[in-house]
Amino acid sequence: MGPERQRRSLVVVGALLASVLAPVTACATTPITEYGPVPSSLPVGGVCEVEFDRSGALWVEQYLSSQVARFDPASGQFTNFSTPMPLSVPGGMDLDPAGDLWMPQVTGNSLLRVDTADGGMTEFPLPWANAFATRPLGIPLHSGLGLANDLARGPDDALWFTLGGLNSIGRYDPATGDWSKYAVPGEILGQVGALFGIIKPGPGRTVVFDLPQLNKVATLDVDTHQFTQYTMPTPASFPVGVRTASDGSIWVGEALGMKIARIDAGSGQITEYPLLGVDGLLTGILDGLGVGSIGNPLPMPGPIAEASDGNIYFAVSFPALFGLGNQIARFDPVTHEVRMWSTPSSASYPCDINVHQPGAVWFGLLTTNKIGKLDIAAT
């Protein structure tokens, strides 16, 4: 290489480095508002999933303190409810056809129904893998090896949930009281293969779930009980976020791959979008640091969903094992442009996102015990 070409190469490299290392300009405002902290019996309650009921109240899961809170967005008031069993670890939530809120109790080997009118709770023990059940001092204590972690209402109006300890997906029909479970084909390691098992409504008549340790995403047909599995192109990408978009595509957050992906459920084609690099999320991270909070800057996406504006939103820097993040990002599926906003709180760890309210993205902040709202119109 001649001197002139060497000089030009150095100029190009220098320009690229300058674009990454340039001083960050502080942002005057952020479209994210935080509420809380959520009342808790512990210093950190473990706020994660949030879910709206039919009245517009937002229910907040606290899995470390084994509590569920009700938030009134109009008044800003919280009302807290403890699960019947201490240390039950409530998991991901959804509403049944009657409007009641349901969630698994991970350590309690049961499902929990919450009356959204008054917070009354009823436990439904799983019919499998129960270890013990007793009531010392009138306190219900029970455990088992099912390790149900997340729950979703399927297109058949039944409640579908992960059973990481039993290598299965479970089903409960609140109308009939019937239980079923379906073993995931080829998955022989149980909880090791689905430690962060997430399940959501899938395309058509399916539910969709992740198998992070196996580097796969899968669907289950609720009528035929047929499984379809998709292996992510990037090895060990650790898919921990799955959600179905309005066009029937499945969007995936690949935490360790530092990518998001789109799965065409009809053809099986998987398209990945890298987030790290000068043309990826790294420049967005530098732009977003100006709001003043601090978090893991690596673009490790987790929970993901399509919001009312047609864009894909996801929480960044997940899981906590690799450093606490503090960002919510937006991906335009047409232009592939990525933008990101930091939460007002540092190292807040956005744990899940909810896009059911038009014009907003709501999420739980695990380490600060708050909930957040991203105003789409303000972005």
C-alpha positions, 0 to 999 in steps of 0.5 A: 500500500502506498503512502497516499493510500495509507494516509487515506486509510488512517483518515477513514479510521480516525473519522470512525473512531471520532464518531464513536468517541466524540463528546456527548451532548446532554439531552434537555428532556427525555420522553420517559417518565418514572412513577414510584417507587412501588410499595414493597415489603422488601427494599427491592421488590423486583418490579418486572412485568406490567399489565393493564386491566379492563378499567385502565389500571396497571398491575405490577408484578414484584417477584422478589417480594411476592407482591402485586401492585395496582397503579392508577395512572390518573391519580398516581396511587399504588395499592399493594397486595401480597400473594397468599404464599410467602416467597411464591415468586409471581411470574408473567401475567395475562387476563382471562376472558372474564377480565381476571388477572392470572400469573404462575407462582414459580416456587409455589408450583401453582397459578394465581388468579387475581380479582382486579376489582378488589385484589382478591387472590385464589391459588390453583395448584399445578397437578404435576410435580408437587413436592409438598403442601402444608399450612403452618399457622394457616399460611399456605406453603407449597412447592414443586418442580414445575417451575412455571415462569410466564403465562399468556392467554392463547387464541383458544381463551385458555391460559398457556404457561411455561413449565421449564422444570418439566420440559413442557408447555402447560395449559389451563382452561379457566372455563372447565378447570381442565389441565394439560401439558405438552412436552417440547420435542428434543428438549431433554434438559428441562429448566436448563434449556428454558431458564428464562422461559417467556410465552406470548400469543403467537401468529394465527392459532399458536403461542410462541415461546423462547428456549434461550439456552438452546438458541431457539424460538418455538410455536405451539399450535393450540389446536393440533399441539404441533411444535415448530422450532426456529434456530437463531442464525447466530450461535449462542445468541440467547433469545430472551424476548419474543412477541408477535407483530400485527403482520404475524411476524415474530420479533426476537431479542437476542441478548448475547448476540446483541441483535434483534431478529424477525421470524417469518412464521410462514416461510421460516426465514429469519432476518437478524439486525445487528445492534453493535457498531458505528452504524448500529446502536452504539452511536444511539447509545452515545447520543442517549447518555446525556440524560444523566443516568448510567447503565451497561452500554452494551446493546443486549436486547430483552423484552420486545414488542410492536407498539401502536406506531408500528415500530418495534420497541425493546428493553436494552441491556439484559440479562442482569448477569452481564450488567444492569442497563437503563435503556428503551430502544426503538427499531423502525422495521421499514428504515431499520433506524434505531433510536434509544432513550435512557431512563431517568434512573441509573442501572434501572434494568427495564425488565419487561415492556407493555404496549397495550396503551396507544401512544405509550410503552410501559415497563417495569424497572427492577432495581429501582422498584419503579415503573416507567412510561415512554411517551411515543409522541414525545420521541 
